[in-house]
Amino acid sequence: MTHFLHTESVNQPKVKYMEHQPYITERMRSILIDWIIEVHFQFKLKVESLFLTVNLIDRYLEKMTVSKENLQLVGVSAMLIACKYEEIWPPLIKDYIHISDNAYTKD
């Protein structure tokens, strides 16, 4: 159990990781998370999928610089990955494209 707690604490994003994002703000992240929650409810997904999605977003934003144009793509990609782990019938890529107003392609 101690090993698990250590691994979990090491892999959590740092508290002030958003300070290192030059193109996006904490408010933009907040808007993204609000939108992710709406999508979560629309797709009727498990709560675990939502929690994992937010965790993946934060972990990615801590490590990589993201432009405003790609922030929603990060959120959609994180949800796609989370749903592959947590859902029996995850939404299809075309569903994610549709929910993001066709802002992105399958590629």
C-alpha positions in Angstrom: 0.0 0.0 0.0 2.8 2.4 0.8 4.4 1.9 -2.6 1.0 2.7 -4.3 0.7 6.0 -2.3 4.2 7.0 -3.2 3.7 6.3 -6.9 0.4 8.3 -6.8 2.0 11.3 -5.1 4.9 11.3 -7.5 2.6 11.3 -10.6 0.3 14.1 -9.4 0.8 17.4 -11.1 2.5 20.2 -9.1 0.2 22.7 -7.5 1.3 25.7 -9.6 2.0 24.0 -12.9 -0.2 26.5 -14.8 2.3 29.3 -14.1 4.6 27.6 -16.8 1.9 27.8 -19.5 2.7 30.8 -21.7 -0.4 30.6 -24.0 -3.2 29.5 -21.7 -4.5 30.7 -18.3 -6.1 29.0 -15.3 -9.4 30.5 -16.4 -9.0 28.8 -19.8 -8.3 25.5 -18.0 -11.4 26.1 -15.9 -13.6 26.7 -19.0 -12.2 23.5 -20.5 -13.0 21.5 -17.4 -16.6 22.9 -17.3 -17.0 21.8 -21.0 -15.5 18.4 -20.2 -18.1 18.0 -17.4 -20.9 18.9 -19.9 -19.6 16.4 -22.4 -19.3 13.8 -19.6 -23.0 14.2 -18.8 -24.1 14.2 -22.5 -22.3 10.9 -23.1 -23.6 9.5 -19.8 -20.1 8.4 -18.7 -18.9 7.0 -15.4 -17.6 9.3 -12.8 -14.3 7.5 -12.9 -13.9 8.6 -16.5 -14.4 12.2 -15.6 -11.8 12.1 -12.8 -9.3 10.3 -14.9 -9.9 12.8 -17.8 -9.2 15.8 -15.5 -6.1 14.1 -14.1 -4.7 13.3 -17.6 -5.4 16.9 -18.7 -3.5 18.3 -15.7 -0.6 15.8 -16.1 -0.3 16.7 -19.7 -0.4 20.5 -19.1 2.2 20.2 -16.5 4.7 18.6 -19.0 3.8 20.2 -22.3 3.3 23.7 -23.6 -0.2 24.0 -25.2 -1.6 26.6 -27.5 -5.1 28.1 -27.1 -6.1 26.4 -30.3 -5.1 22.9 -29.0 -6.4 23.1 -25.5 -9.8 21.6 -26.4 -8.0 18.9 -28.3 -6.0 18.0 -25.2 -9.3 17.7 -23.3 -11.0 15.6 -25.9 -7.9 13.3 -26.2 -7.7 12.9 -22.4 -11.4 11.9 -22.4 -10.9 9.5 -25.2 -8.0 7.8 -23.3 -9.9 7.8 -20.0 -13.0 6.3 -21.6 -10.9 3.5 -23.1 -9.9 2.5 -19.6 -13.1 3.1 -17.7 -16.1 2.6 -20.1 -17.5 -0.6 -21.5 -18.8 1.2 -24.6 -16.6 4.3 -24.9 -17.8 7.1 -27.3 -16.4 6.8 -30.8 -13.9 9.3 -32.3 -16.6 10.7 -34.6 -18.6 11.5 -31.4 -15.7 13.5 -30.0 -15.3 15.3 -33.4 -19.0 16.1 -33.4 -19.1 17.3 -29.8 -16.2 19.7 -30.5 -18.1 21.3 -33.4 -15.8 19.6 -36.0 -12.9 21.8 -34.9 -10.6 18.7 -35.3 -10.3 15.7 -37.6 -9.8 12.1 -36.8 -6.1 12.5 -37.8 
